[in-house]
Amino acid sequence: MEIRQPIHSEHAKTLDTEGLRKQFLIENLFREGEMNLTYSHIDRIIVGGIVPTQKPLALMAGKALGVEFFLERRELGAINIGGLVKLSLTAKLMISHQKKLFILVWVLNLSSLSVTMPLPLHVFI
């Protein structure tokens, strides 16, 4: 997970295009077989893309969040912009193309994997 520190609004006004891109643009959001997450200290938001292939990808808390599991103190919204995806929570759900899901706090183990791939699977979180 990439971690981004906040910058002062007056400093942001002095940045050129390249500087703004470096501070705010998240590149390579969707990489096949990977989960790419960026944690911004601006509003403490985590943005990411998940492109599972054959093996499941799990959202792990990591040291940066200071919690035992990913959704211990936060909610998650997921939008599927690809093929059918199966999410393993306390129950299994199916999300079809261009459908949304909102997951409340206290879900212990969240993982995703592709079940069918008529379209390449991309989940934006």
Backbone as a chain_set.jsonl record, in Angstrom:
{"seq": "MEIRQPIHSEHAKTLDTEGLRKQFLIENLFREGEMNLTYSHIDRIIVGGIVPTQKPLALMAGKALGVEFFLERRELGAINIGGLVKLSLTAKLMISHQKKLFILVWVLNLSSLSVTMPLPLHVFI", "coords": {"N": [[0.844, -1.17, 0.0], [0.644, 2.11, -0.954], [1.557, 5.072, 0.731], [0.441, 8.314, 1.221], [1.348, 11.539, 2.189], [-0.253, 14.48, 3.535], [-0.364, 17.693, 1.887], [0.223, 21.201, 2.273], [-2.306, 23.56, 1.442], [-1.496, 26.022, 0.358], [1.037, 25.391, -0.556], [0.351, 23.569, -2.549], [-0.704, 25.269, -4.475], [1.546, 26.297, -5.662], [2.599, 24.344, -7.239], [3.563, 22.865, -10.351], [2.237, 21.205, -13.303], [3.48, 18.654, -13.343], [4.295, 18.433, -10.664], [1.792, 18.476, -9.345], [0.71, 16.119, -10.4], [2.463, 14.255, -9.271], [1.853, 14.498, -6.557], [-0.918, 13.923, -6.379], [-2.0, 12.17, -8.366], [-2.95, 8.839, -8.96], [-1.36, 6.282, -10.317], [-1.419, 3.402, -12.529], [-3.597, 1.918, -11.476], [-5.085, -0.414, -11.925], [-3.78, -3.492, -12.058], [-3.09, -6.589, -13.439], [-3.779, -9.46, -11.542], [-3.2, -8.281, -9.13], [-3.608, -6.202, -6.174], [-3.912, -2.882, -5.838], [-3.364, -0.393, -3.684], [-3.812, 2.877, -2.323], [-3.137, 4.907, 0.365], [-4.232, 7.847, 1.601], [-3.393, 10.533, 3.629], [-4.912, 12.753, 3.544], [-8.028, 13.263, 4.462], [-7.897, 10.626, 5.322], [-8.311, 8.496, 3.495], [-8.621, 5.485, 1.597], [-7.872, 4.395, -1.55], [-8.29, 2.232, -4.285], [-7.512, -0.399, -6.677], [-8.544, -3.594, -7.779], [-7.551, -6.479, -9.394], [-8.141, -9.482, -9.667], [-6.93, -12.719, -10.615], [-6.427, -15.934, -10.965], [-5.891, -16.662, -8.281], [-7.138, -15.869, -4.979], [-7.372, -12.504, -3.71], [-6.643, -10.786, -0.814], [-7.775, -8.246, 1.408], [-5.625, -6.824, 3.489], [-4.822, -5.508, 6.701], [-2.326, -4.316, 7.51], [0.518, -2.478, 8.809], [0.313, 0.303, 8.604], [-2.337, 1.092, 8.998], [-2.926, 0.604, 11.643], [-4.633, -1.25, 12.84], [-6.233, -4.461, 13.465], [-7.621, -5.783, 11.428], [-8.71, -5.029, 8.074], [-11.262, -3.665, 7.784], [-11.816, -2.763, 10.343], [-12.146, -0.192, 11.454], [-13.396, 1.255, 9.474], [-15.464, 1.81, 6.56], [-16.304, 0.217, 3.429], [-16.628, 0.825, 0.035], [-17.409, -0.684, -3.019], [-17.064, -0.896, -6.506], [-17.866, -2.731, -9.25], [-16.35, -2.867, -12.28], [-15.934, -4.67, -14.227], [-15.965, -8.119, -15.105], [-17.952, -10.8, -13.59], [-17.672, -10.991, -10.073], [-16.651, -12.672, -7.116], [-17.095, -12.157, -3.753], [-15.714, -12.916, -0.664], [-17.02, -12.736, 2.381], [-18.513, -12.646, 5.497], [-20.518, -13.918, 4.403], [-21.154, -15.11, 1.07], [-21.2, -13.121, -1.827], [-22.464, -12.054, -4.995], [-21.48, -9.836, -7.509], [-22.603, -8.16, -10.223], [-21.746, -6.815, -13.51], [-21.071, -3.363, -13.461], [-22.366, -2.889, -11.034], [-22.865, -1.889, -7.593], [-21.459, -2.1, -4.268], [-21.752, -1.802, -0.783], [-19.943, -2.095, 2.097], [-20.149, -2.594, 5.496], [-18.511, -1.671, 8.635], [-16.454, -3.911, 10.638], [-16.193, -6.348, 9.28], [-14.454, -9.237, 9.154], [-12.714, -10.826, 7.377], [-11.959, -10.079, 4.229], [-11.943, -10.982, 0.961], [-11.292, -11.259, -2.545], [-12.119, -12.804, -5.653], [-11.967, -13.876, -9.05], [-14.704, -15.345, -10.666], [-16.04, -15.894, -13.082], [-14.995, -14.817, -16.297], [-16.092, -13.119, -18.558], [-15.689, -10.548, -19.234], [-12.737, -8.629, -18.598], [-11.897, -8.58, -15.183], [-12.334, -5.914, -12.977], [-12.192, -4.2, -10.014], [-13.04, -1.354, -8.302], [-12.073, 0.311, -5.423]], "CA": [[0.0, 0.0, 0.0], [1.373, 3.383, -1.001], [1.057, 6.025, 1.722], [0.672, 9.697, 0.802], [1.226, 12.545, 3.24], [-0.949, 15.678, 3.059], [0.449, 18.887, 1.646], [-0.492, 22.434, 2.595], [-3.01, 24.095, 0.274], [-0.677, 27.084, -0.243], [2.109, 24.713, -1.294], [-0.252, 22.973, -3.746], [-0.883, 26.333, -5.47], [2.827, 26.593, -6.314], [3.044, 23.194, -8.022], [3.251, 22.796, -11.772], [1.494, 19.99, -13.658], [4.226, 17.467, -12.898], [4.222, 18.396, -9.204], [0.435, 18.07, -8.979], [0.574, 14.692, -10.729], [3.233, 13.484, -8.292], [1.179, 14.55, -5.261], [-2.319, 13.514, -6.338], [-2.395, 11.154, -9.347], [-2.671, 7.435, -8.653], [-1.142, 5.603, -11.593], [-1.445, 1.932, -12.554], [-4.597, 1.498, -10.5], [-5.497, -1.788, -12.205], [-2.722, -4.384, -12.545], [-3.573, -7.968, -13.429], [-3.31, -10.318, -10.46], [-2.744, -7.48, -7.995], [-4.441, -5.23, -5.491], [-3.111, -1.668, -5.747], [-4.036, 0.511, -2.752], [-3.141, 4.111, -1.921], [-3.688, 5.481, 1.6], [-3.948, 9.273, 1.653], [-3.68, 11.147, 4.922], [-5.955, 13.746, 3.315], [-9.293, 12.587, 4.781], [-7.634, 9.233, 5.7], [-9.022, 7.674, 2.526], [-7.874, 4.465, 0.865], [-8.407, 4.193, -2.89], [-7.536, 1.149, -4.893], [-8.038, -1.24, -7.739], [-8.281, -5.015, -7.603], [-7.709, -7.263, -10.616], [-7.757, -10.857, -9.355], [-6.917, -13.677, -11.722], [-6.784, -17.266, -10.478], [-5.828, -16.796, -6.825], [-7.836, -14.805, -4.252], [-6.62, -11.374, -3.166], [-7.269, -10.405, 0.454], [-7.477, -6.924, 1.959], [-4.942, -6.97, 4.769], [-4.744, -4.22, 7.394], [-0.995, -3.74, 7.454], [0.941, -1.652, 9.938], [-0.055, 1.706, 8.396], [-3.69, 1.378, 9.469], [-2.96, 0.493, 13.096], [-5.757, -2.098, 13.25], [-5.978, -5.878, 13.233], [-8.165, -6.172, 10.133], [-8.901, -3.891, 7.187], [-12.499, -2.914, 8.013], [-12.068, -2.606, 11.776], [-12.605, 1.174, 11.759], [-13.777, 1.957, 8.251], [-16.389, 1.161, 5.644], [-15.734, 0.016, 2.103], [-17.518, 0.827, -1.118], [-16.759, -1.351, -4.149], [-17.792, -0.825, -7.771], [-17.325, -3.693, -10.201], [-16.388, -2.343, -13.642], [-15.495, -5.757, -15.096], [-16.794, -9.327, -15.099], [-18.541, -11.223, -12.327], [-16.694, -11.159, -8.994], [-17.178, -13.289, -5.894], [-16.463, -11.625, -2.558], [-15.883, -13.752, 0.521], [-17.127, -11.982, 3.62], [-19.113, -13.657, 6.354], [-21.364, -14.617, 3.437], [-20.652, -14.9, -0.282], [-22.058, -12.259, -2.628], [-22.087, -11.902, -6.393], [-21.694, -8.475, -7.996], [-22.527, -8.194, -11.676], [-21.13, -5.676, -14.19], [-21.522, -2.013, -13.143], [-23.158, -2.851, -9.808], [-22.113, -1.36, -6.467], [-21.612, -2.782, -2.989], [-21.271, -1.042, 0.362], [-19.658, -3.041, 3.169], [-20.026, -1.885, 6.766], [-17.362, -2.023, 9.473], [-16.386, -5.151, 11.404], [-16.069, -7.567, 8.48], [-13.115, -9.715, 9.502], [-11.859, -11.298, 6.293], [-12.501, -9.72, 2.929], [-11.084, -11.375, -0.154], [-12.036, -11.277, -3.796], [-11.534, -13.606, -6.709], [-12.787, -13.906, -10.243], [-15.363, -16.621, -10.891], [-16.141, -15.983, -14.532], [-14.37, -13.63, -16.862], [-16.47, -12.728, -19.906], [-14.986, -9.268, -19.341], [-11.684, -8.591, -17.578], [-12.438, -8.157, -13.896], [-11.726, -4.754, -12.339], [-13.0, -3.694, -8.906], [-12.53, -0.08, -7.806], [-12.479, 0.511, -4.032]], "C": [[0.894, 1.239, 0.0], [0.733, 4.338, 0.001], [1.431, 7.43, 1.274], [0.403, 10.643, 1.959], [0.462, 13.75, 2.685], [0.042, 16.802, 2.769], [-0.417, 20.108, 1.947], [-1.118, 22.994, 1.322], [-2.222, 25.211, -0.407], [0.482, 26.487, -1.039], [1.562, 24.121, -2.593], [-0.429, 24.015, -4.851], [0.399, 26.63, -6.234], [3.288, 25.472, -7.242], [2.669, 23.33, -9.492], [2.514, 21.478, -12.039], [2.186, 18.739, -13.152], [4.176, 17.324, -11.375], [2.849, 17.962, -8.705], [0.208, 16.589, -9.255], [1.285, 13.828, -9.692], [2.5, 13.408, -6.952], [-0.195, 13.87, -5.245], [-2.73, 12.4, -7.297], [-2.024, 9.756, -8.867], [-2.563, 6.711, -9.991], [-1.204, 4.093, -11.421], [-2.409, 1.368, -11.518], [-4.99, 0.033, -10.679], [-4.353, -2.567, -12.833], [-3.194, -5.818, -12.377], [-2.931, -8.785, -12.31], [-2.886, -9.577, -9.21], [-3.865, -6.642, -7.393], [-3.552, -4.009, -5.265], [-3.87, -0.658, -4.89], [-3.172, 1.73, -2.459], [-3.879, 4.687, -0.717], [-3.256, 6.935, 1.654], [-4.315, 9.807, 3.028], [-4.616, 12.344, 4.779], [-7.268, 12.985, 3.46], [-9.125, 11.113, 5.139], [-8.368, 8.252, 4.794], [-8.079, 6.644, 1.906], [-8.597, 4.252, -0.454], [-7.618, 3.066, -3.518], [-8.262, 0.459, -6.016], [-7.633, -2.676, -7.485], [-8.538, -5.71, -8.929], [-7.272, -8.692, -10.316], [-7.758, -11.715, -10.612], [-7.352, -15.025, -11.169], [-6.787, -17.381, -8.958], [-6.539, -15.624, -6.147], [-6.873, -13.712, -3.786], [-7.35, -10.907, -1.915], [-6.845, -8.999, 0.864], [-6.889, -7.11, 3.352], [-4.764, -5.587, 5.388], [-3.368, -3.579, 7.263], [-0.731, -2.809, 8.625], [0.448, -0.2, 9.83], [-1.43, 2.055, 8.957], [-3.831, 1.287, 10.98], [-4.145, -0.302, 13.63], [-5.426, -3.548, 12.934], [-6.517, -6.359, 11.895], [-8.654, -4.938, 9.389], [-10.138, -3.054, 7.515], [-12.832, -2.729, 9.493], [-12.634, -1.23, 12.11], [-13.013, 1.951, 10.517], [-14.776, 1.139, 7.457], [-15.697, 1.001, 4.303], [-16.845, 0.067, 1.073], [-16.764, 0.206, -2.275], [-17.656, -1.238, -5.372], [-17.114, -1.784, -8.735], [-17.468, -3.123, -11.607], [-15.896, -3.394, -14.632], [-16.48, -6.902, -15.069], [-17.337, -9.631, -13.719], [-17.452, -11.455, -11.289], [-17.383, -11.811, -7.8], [-16.389, -12.737, -4.722], [-16.739, -12.567, -1.403], [-15.868, -12.853, 1.745], [-17.565, -12.994, 4.669], [-20.122, -14.46, 5.54], [-20.797, -14.326, 2.057], [-21.677, -14.096, -1.081], [-21.572, -12.27, -4.063], [-22.404, -10.461, -6.799], [-21.562, -8.53, -9.503], [-21.96, -6.877, -12.207], [-21.84, -4.368, -13.837], [-22.475, -1.948, -11.949], [-22.263, -2.416, -8.663], [-22.394, -2.175, -5.21], [-21.057, -1.878, -1.903], [-21.123, -2.018, 1.514], [-19.42, -2.25, 4.449], [-18.811, -2.363, 7.551], [-17.545, -3.389, 10.124], [-16.472, -6.424, 10.561], [-14.637, -8.042, 8.649], [-12.237, -10.026, 8.301], [-12.518, -10.995, 4.964], [-11.515, -10.145, 1.863], [-11.929, -11.386, -1.411], [-11.34, -12.193, -4.782], [-12.496, -13.647, -7.872], [-13.404, -15.288, -10.408], [-15.52, -16.859, -12.384], [-15.551, -14.712, -15.103], [-14.795, -13.4, -18.308], [-15.862, -11.367, -20.241], [-13.819, -9.344, -18.368], [-12.267, -8.008, -16.294], [-11.645, -6.983, -13.346], [-12.672, -4.275, -11.249], [-12.314, -2.455, -8.362], [-13.018, 0.087, -6.379], [-12.0, 1.861, -3.538]], "O": [[1.778, 1.388, 0.843], [-0.492, 4.405, 0.107], [2.594, 7.708, 0.981], [-0.631, 10.561, 2.622], [0.524, 14.014, 1.484], [1.136, 16.85, 3.332], [-1.644, 20.041, 1.881], [-0.526, 22.909, 0.246], [-2.274, 25.337, -1.631], [0.863, 27.021, -2.081], [2.232, 24.166, -3.625], [-0.318, 23.687, -6.032], [0.345, 27.161, -7.343], [4.274, 25.639, -7.961], [1.603, 23.841, -9.833], [2.206, 20.732, -11.11], [1.538, 17.856, -12.591], [4.03, 16.215, -10.86], [2.745, 17.179, -7.76], [-0.406, 15.887, -8.452], [0.767, 12.789, -9.284], [2.524, 12.372, -6.289], [-0.597, 13.307, -4.227], [-3.738, 11.739, -7.05], [-0.9, 9.527, -8.418], [-3.553, 6.55, -10.705], [-1.061, 3.572, -10.314], [-2.068, 0.448, -10.775], [-5.205, -0.679, -9.698], [-3.995, -2.341, -13.989], [-3.642, -6.213, -11.301], [-1.711, -8.8, -12.151], [-2.278, -10.167, -8.317], [-4.907, -6.411, -8.007], [-2.543, -4.102, -4.567], [-4.898, -0.128, -5.313], [-1.95, 1.627, -2.36], [-5.086, 4.924, -0.769], [-2.065, 7.233, 1.742], [-5.413, 9.563, 3.528], [-5.069, 12.894, 5.783], [-7.572, 12.131, 2.627], [-10.125, 10.404, 5.252], [-8.974, 7.291, 5.269], [-6.891, 6.906, 1.718], [-9.793, 3.963, -0.475], [-6.41, 2.955, -3.308], [-9.443, 0.691, -6.272], [-6.521, -2.949, -7.033], [-9.605, -5.557, -9.523], [-6.159, -9.083, -10.667], [-8.505, -11.455, -11.555], [-8.541, -15.233, -10.927], [-7.599, -18.119, -8.399], [-6.543, -14.511, -6.674], [-5.704, -13.977, -3.504], [-8.555, -10.658, -1.958], [-5.69, -8.614, 0.686], [-7.59, -7.511, 4.281], [-4.575, -4.605, 4.67], [-3.272, -2.398, 6.931], [-1.65, -2.408, 9.339], [0.195, 0.448, 10.846], [-1.663, 3.198, 9.35], [-4.774, 1.845, 11.542], [-4.608, -0.059, 14.744], [-4.461, -3.834, 12.224], [-5.933, -7.254, 11.283], [-8.975, -3.921, 10.005], [-10.052, -1.826, 7.517], [-13.997, -2.559, 9.853], [-13.513, -1.117, 12.964], [-12.976, 3.182, 10.516], [-14.914, -0.068, 7.656], [-14.635, 1.577, 4.068], [-17.882, -0.579, 1.231], [-15.598, 0.53, -2.495], [-18.864, -1.457, -5.285], [-15.919, -1.658, -9.005], [-18.586, -2.917, -12.079], [-15.489, -3.059, -15.744], [-17.691, -6.688, -15.016], [-17.204, -8.83, -12.794], [-16.42, -12.052, -11.595], [-18.547, -11.536, -7.513], [-15.162, -12.833, -4.691], [-17.881, -12.972, -1.19], [-14.837, -12.281, 2.101], [-17.027, -14.1, 4.714], [-20.53, -15.55, 5.942], [-20.029, -13.377, 1.898], [-22.876, -14.365, -1.015], [-20.384, -12.475, -4.315], [-23.467, -9.935, -6.47], [-20.509, -8.909, -10.014], [-21.723, -5.941, -11.443], [-23.066, -4.282, -13.909], [-23.303, -1.041, -11.868], [-21.042, -2.554, -8.74], [-23.42, -2.847, -5.1], [-20.01, -1.256, -2.083], [-22.083, -2.701, 1.872], [-18.588, -1.343, 4.481], [-18.164, -3.341, 7.177], [-18.645, -3.941, 10.155], [-16.797, -7.484, 11.095], [-13.701, -7.315, 8.317], [-11.113, -9.53, 8.221], [-13.532, -11.6, 4.618], [-10.365, -9.705, 1.869], [-13.152, -11.509, -1.341], [-10.119, -12.342, -4.752], [-13.702, -13.472, -7.699], [-12.704, -16.295, -10.302], [-15.164, -17.925, -12.885], [-15.598, -13.656, -14.473], [-13.958, -13.475, -19.207], [-15.56, -11.081, -21.4], [-13.909, -10.076, -17.383], [-13.041, -7.052, -16.332], [-10.418, -7.047, -13.257], [-13.833, -3.974, -11.526], [-11.138, -2.5, -8.0], [-14.22, 0.019, -6.122], [-12.242, 2.219, -2.385]]}, "num_chains": 1, "name": "protein.A"}
